[in-house]
Amino acid sequence: MKTCDIFDFEKGSILLEPTYSYLENVGNGNFIAVKNDKYGVINYKGEILIDIEFFSIIYAISNKTLFTVQNKQ
């Protein structure tokens, strides 16, 4: 399985080791993360902000700190 990491180009180093199969930068240092086909939200430090346990997750376009999660299909 291919994994993703978070790389800081200014420092030239990896901030978060490859753990997730998908990461989407939603701004403010936050990322939608996918692991084992479950979605959640992490920050650039790898701290889990919303548990990686949901069927889907989206963010409000005008407010990148507001998320909607779906538990089942």
Contacts in CASP RR format, 6 or more apart in sequence:
PFRMAT RR
TARGET T0000
AUTHOR 0000-0000-0000
METHOD contacts of the structure
MODEL  1
MKTCDIFDFEKGSILLEPTYSYLENVGNGNFIAVKNDKYGVINYKGEILI
DIEFFSIIYAISNKTLFTVQNKQ
1 21 0 8 1.000
2 21 0 8 1.000
3 18 0 8 1.000
3 19 0 8 1.000
3 20 0 8 1.000
3 21 0 8 1.000
4 18 0 8 1.000
4 20 0 8 1.000
4 21 0 8 1.000
4 22 0 8 1.000
4 23 0 8 1.000
5 14 0 8 1.000
5 15 0 8 1.000
5 16 0 8 1.000
5 17 0 8 1.000
5 18 0 8 1.000
5 19 0 8 1.000
6 14 0 8 1.000
6 15 0 8 1.000
6 16 0 8 1.000
6 23 0 8 1.000
6 31 0 8 1.000
6 44 0 8 1.000
6 46 0 8 1.000
7 13 0 8 1.000
7 14 0 8 1.000
7 15 0 8 1.000
8 14 0 8 1.000
8 15 0 8 1.000
15 44 0 8 1.000
15 45 0 8 1.000
15 46 0 8 1.000
16 42 0 8 1.000
16 44 0 8 1.000
16 45 0 8 1.000
16 46 0 8 1.000
19 35 0 8 1.000
20 33 0 8 1.000
20 34 0 8 1.000
20 35 0 8 1.000
20 42 0 8 1.000
20 52 0 8 1.000
21 34 0 8 1.000
21 35 0 8 1.000
21 36 0 8 1.000
22 32 0 8 1.000
22 33 0 8 1.000
22 34 0 8 1.000
23 31 0 8 1.000
23 32 0 8 1.000
23 33 0 8 1.000
23 34 0 8 1.000
23 42 0 8 1.000
24 31 0 8 1.000
24 32 0 8 1.000
25 31 0 8 1.000
26 32 0 8 1.000
26 41 0 8 1.000
26 59 0 8 1.000
26 64 0 8 1.000
27 64 0 8 1.000
28 64 0 8 1.000
28 65 0 8 1.000
29 43 0 8 1.000
29 44 0 8 1.000
30 41 0 8 1.000
30 42 0 8 1.000
30 43 0 8 1.000
30 44 0 8 1.000
30 49 0 8 1.000
30 64 0 8 1.000
30 65 0 8 1.000
31 41 0 8 1.000
31 42 0 8 1.000
31 43 0 8 1.000
31 44 0 8 1.000
32 39 0 8 1.000
32 40 0 8 1.000
32 41 0 8 1.000
32 57 0 8 1.000
32 59 0 8 1.000
33 39 0 8 1.000
33 40 0 8 1.000
33 41 0 8 1.000
33 42 0 8 1.000
33 52 0 8 1.000
34 40 0 8 1.000
34 52 0 8 1.000
35 52 0 8 1.000
36 52 0 8 1.000
38 52 0 8 1.000
38 53 0 8 1.000
38 54 0 8 1.000
38 55 0 8 1.000
39 52 0 8 1.000
39 54 0 8 1.000
39 55 0 8 1.000
39 56 0 8 1.000
39 57 0 8 1.000
39 69 0 8 1.000
40 48 0 8 1.000
40 49 0 8 1.000
40 50 0 8 1.000
40 51 0 8 1.000
40 52 0 8 1.000
40 53 0 8 1.000
40 54 0 8 1.000
40 57 0 8 1.000
40 69 0 8 1.000
41 48 0 8 1.000
41 49 0 8 1.000
41 50 0 8 1.000
41 57 0 8 1.000
41 67 0 8 1.000
42 48 0 8 1.000
42 49 0 8 1.000
42 52 0 8 1.000
43 49 0 8 1.000
50 57 0 8 1.000
50 67 0 8 1.000
50 69 0 8 1.000
54 69 0 8 1.000
54 70 0 8 1.000
54 71 0 8 1.000
55 70 0 8 1.000
55 71 0 8 1.000
55 72 0 8 1.000
55 73 0 8 1.000
56 69 0 8 1.000
56 70 0 8 1.000
57 67 0 8 1.000
57 68 0 8 1.000
57 69 0 8 1.000
57 70 0 8 1.000
58 67 0 8 1.000
58 68 0 8 1.000
59 66 0 8 1.000
59 67 0 8 1.000
59 68 0 8 1.000
60 66 0 8 1.000
60 67 0 8 1.000
60 68 0 8 1.000
END
